[in-house]
């Protein structure tokens, strides 16, 4: 991809991203305020992996020459020496013209008798001018001189990437009923190629390429880009667009019950388009499939509705969307109850990082759902920074992210409350009640026993006293001892 000027806003966004929490793939799709001509559209902001637009994303449609994105991907993964010359074969040409779907195909004027064509030449002609013979030559050479082997490799790679509704039947994308994909699957293929092979997008972003000379062009010749959004002289030129691939089928010809084709039996075709674009640090990928090629009455041939769809979408996205701070670092999201906390019965739960995401500038922030976790009452002491669940942010039914929530501060244990509770717990235990009853019974028994013993002791003492009195000798009175008064 060509280098672009780094604007000041781009640098500020990079700084913001140092604290952005990763967003879950898929995200929330939005609805633009204009009609889209393409039947299927999938648009993603690649800085955040947020889906901006999703229309029939998983519906099977014909990819036309955008099939060549997968052809290029498999080629990049299997070519060992890109500068080596390829083996030419008429097997790469023989199918063309065999039925209406294979007639008048796009090509790069590569002759089957040439010996000076490298893998680089095939890749550039494949992606720049959509050369169908280049697709077959790549498949023939990489597939062990067997194009079907290469197609099997394409399908295996699609499955590996995660495509669930894709099947390729050829490497060039010319119409066959079992050559289909979806906007979402084609996005996965394109994103994989861009992320893993920098030279891939460099080729896709090439406006013109000089091909080696041959008998028809002894001085060599230029091939040019089919993507009108990249041509500065085109009315559809759009600054910041880079590649990726156009796809066009004028008519779909279907065979009859005998497998024969007729020029009179067809349906109007469609346009497919995959592009990337960047401005001011914002990056997008758009996949669109099945844009009308003809009007229903067959007039206005070669309409360019795929290009106008991409222009409208990019204009809308670059104007409408911005990176928005949704949750601040250390922002208190909720509170949790705390039992026996010293001077506090609640503790705040806070976010650990800033969370930025791509949102429309006009979006009412209250439409973002904050699904807070359910937290049971905490027992003091509580430590600071302990994670207690996650905050889930949702928009339009899709999860934006999940943020960990941690305790805002430490809370000490109130020892008075602690012992009071322990005492109450002890008192309320059934065993304690029975012990108290038993103790009361014992005390009563002790009191009764003590009373009985004391009464008994008093009785014995009284009896002993009387016995001593009774047993004591009586003193006799004596007249001599009586004093008389005179």
PyMOL commands that set and color helices and strands:
alter all, ss='L'
color gray80, all
select helices_A, chain A and resi 8-17+64-78+90-92+100-102+119-128+132-142+147-161+183-196+198-204+228-230+305-320+365-367+415-428+430-471+479-481
alter helices_A, ss='H'
color red, helices_A
select strands_A, chain A and resi 40-45+50-55+208-211+221-224+241-253+266-279+282-292+321-327+332-339+346-351+355-360+369-371+378-379+387-395+398-407
alter strands_A, ss='S'
color yellow, strands_A
deselect
rebuild
show_as cartoon
